[in-house]
Amino acid sequence: MIKILFVCLGNICRSPSAEGVFRYQTNKLQNKNAGSQNLYIDSAGTAGFHVSSPPDKRAQITALKYGVNISNLRARKLSSIDFENFDYLLAMDNSNLEVMKNNCPLNNQNKLHLFMSFSENNFGVTDVPDPYYGDIEDFEKSYKIITSASYGFLKFLINKYNL
């Protein structure tokens, strides 16, 4: 089983959106190919600001607009065991990637990646912008960027693991 963890700061905007989008994309793949059943998908935040909270309402509204329901997800804080348990830990931005690198054992550093590094269309950015202090249009922009990076990451996994 391939274990994937999406990581942002508070785990209520970007990373649960990425978890939902990626799960949605893999479920579509699963309908075509049973190999995608071998994926475990989760999300976490580097900070514990919102532990046990559902995703931001604006993130939920934006995801639902595209047929993705993330309302059942709950925020959690990244833990030291995650570096051992997950195969891919995908940071939404360079700031969170640095936090992850500083807390990750050296033997697991190869599991850490900037999520946008998998995007085929990076929209001129390396980070998924944090929409938390913005409005619904900011959530829409982040969602589109997440969708592109998710698609690129899924293509990467299909090619690497023959899913």
HELIX and SHEET records of a PDB file:
HELIX    1   1 ARG A   14  LYS A   32  1                                  19    
HELIX    2   2 ALA A   34  ASN A   38  5                                   5    
HELIX    3   3 LYS A   57  LYS A   65  1                                   9    
HELIX    4   4 SER A   80  ASN A   85  1                                   6    
HELIX    5   5 ASN A   94  ASN A  103  1                                  10    
HELIX    6   6 LEU A  106  LYS A  111  5                                   6    
HELIX    7   7 PHE A  115  PHE A  118  5                                   4    
HELIX    8   8 ILE A  136  TYR A  161  1                                  26    
SHEET    1   A 4 LEU A  39  GLY A  45  0                                        
SHEET    2   A 4 ILE A   2  CYS A   8  1                                        
SHEET    3   A 4 TYR A  88  ALA A  91  1                                        
SHEET    4   A 4 LEU A 112  LEU A 114  1                                        
END                                                                             
